[in-house]
Amino acid sequence: MFVQDARGFEAAGETGDKEPYCTKVYAQDKYKLTGTDKLSWVDNALKETTGRTRNEVDVEDDNGAKEQVLERCWSINYTSCTGLSHGGNPFTSARVVNEHLYKSPYINPSGTEDTKSDYLKHIGIIASDFVDAALARSIYQRNYDTEHKQTASYYLPYYLPTRMRMTYGDSLSDASFQDGKTVGEGHFRLADSSNALNATASGHAFAIEYVDVDALGNETVTGLQGSVPIDIDPRALTPHFEGLEGLKAGEDVRAKIAASLEGKLETDACTAQLEFVHDANGAPGTAMAEGETFAAGTYWVRVNGLLGDAAQNYTLASDGAASFTVAASGSAGGTGSDTGSNAGGADKNGKSNKRGQGKSSGGKLANTGDGSGVAAGLAAAAVATTVAGAAMLASDRENAGDDSE
């Protein structure tokens, strides 16, 4: 079966001068046979190709000029897959066929390598009996010389783009491109890794090269290189505010609120410039003046710019406007507002509840949770008597008389 007619120019000899070539590829592929059963199919394919006459063919260069060259390299793909369901092992089959080919009169008429006929050298054998496509491609790529890739890049399945576009901070391998083409996991990269892909360099041309990646993950830097303009878009950032809770009037509210920037590269010097705004019926209103104090009420904060050496590489996805409440000074959590509920209050007889105050004081001093409460209470009473003087003692006597009644 005829597969391909490849024609072009490639470097030849020590000078590297470009010479025309024509390679025709034929394939024999008989599925679901063991190695021994495939031999007759291989022989028939070889017999057919050796019986063909090689012709002079035209090869056209880039300018339209034509040169004649003799056809070469009849390539026979003798077994691309051996059906395991029929008991065949692909590697065993390849060995069986290879041993047969070494003795084949179509390859080596005399049976020894030294006497191989020159007129049969245009026959080439590609042993392609592999377990799967991934292994086949890996073996092919790792044995396909780099020099040939460079000179034959015009017919390779990948080629350079005319222009690329990417977002700052992303890998060039993820960039979109015009006219170019990659294969599988293959990708383009900077030929000089020290070049910085910043938004300020958007539109400039950079030297890039193609990295081929086989199905097993092996990377090969090809000879495909060139200078290509790259458009670099700023990276969008989303602000998130912190410190919006528990704010009180009289505090440095501005210093307590900060914004993190989602999407920023960790090492980049870029921070958010904050703007504080008065509330207008549940929405941001007029901006607050620099240094304006925060009274109790509702306010808004938003990002109105980016600061830092790397700020030029970013843009804001939104200003992230968020509202927050500033409480009156001393009111947060109720702290500092409790003055004591019964202090100086009157009892049922309209008398000052001084006795209650005395008991309260003694209770607080003696609140140890154990039997020491009695002794502590007595000590507290003695201290209170000493401090209050005779007037307090008279009052206690009066209260004692009331209780007895």
C-alpha positions, 0 to 999 in steps of 0.5 A: 500500500502506497503511504507517502511521497515526500519531496524536498531539499536537505543538507548533504555532505560536509558543506551542508549544501541543499540537495533534492530528495524524493522518498516514497513510503509503502506499507504492508500491514496484516493484522492478527497474525503471528510472526511466522504467519506474517513472513509470506506477507512480508516477502510479497511486499518486498518482492513487489517493491524491489520489482518497481522501477525507480524514476527520475522525479521533479522536486520544486524549490521555494522559488518554483525552480525544479530539479530532477532526482532519482526516487529512493527509500522504498520503506516497508512497514512490515508489521504495525500491530500483532493481535495478542488475542490470537496468541502473538507477542508483538516483540516475539513477532518482530524478532521472528520477522527480523531474523527472516529479513536478514536471510531474505534474498530481497534484502541480502541475496547472498545471505551475508552482510558484506555482499549485499547488492548495491542495487537494492540499497534503495530498499529501507525497512522500518521495524514498527511492531510496537505494543501501542502508539505511545511507545512507537512515537517515543522510539521514533522521536528519540531516534530521529536526528535533530539535524534532520528535524532542522532541515526538514522543518517545512514538512514537520507537523508543527511550525512557528506561529506568526504571533502569540498572546498570553496573560502576564504570569502565565506560562508561554506554553499556555499562550494562544497563537496565530497560524502556528501548530503544536503536536500533542503536549508539545509547546513553545518556550523562550529560547533565552529563559532570562527574558522577562515577559512583562506587560510593558514588553507587550508586542515586542518580538521574542526568540522562541523554540519548539519543545516536542513531548512524546507520549511518555513525557520525554521532552526534546528541544527541536531545531525549530526556532524563530522571532515572534511578537508576543502580546502580553495582557495584564493579569486581573486581580480581585481584592478581598478586605480584612479587618472590617469587624469590631471598629470603633470611633476614635480608633485609627480605622484606616490602619486596621483595614487591609486588602489582599489581592487574589491572583497576584504572583507571590514575589511581585511588589504590588499592593492595593490603594484604598479609598474610604467612602461615606454611605449613601442609602446602602451604597457608596457615596462621596469619598472621605477626605484624607485624614477625616475622622470616623464617627459612629456609622456605616462606611465603604472601602474600595480599591481605586488603584495599584501601587508598587514596581509590578503594578503595571503588570496588573489590572483590577477585576473590580474595586471590591467595594465593601461596607463596614460599621464603626461603633460609638466609642466605648459601646462595643461589647457593652464594655465600660458602660456598667456602673452598678445597678443597685448602688445608693438605692432605697429599701422597702422602708425608704432608707438608704441601702447602706447595709446592702452595700456593706454585704456586697463588699464583704461578699466580693472580698470573700469569694474564694469558693471554700471555707475561708469565706467566714474568716475573710468576711470577718476581716473585711468587716473589721477593715470597713469599721476602721475606715467608716468610723463611728457613723457607720457603726451607728447606722449598723446598729439602727439597721440591726434594730429594724431587723429585729422588729 
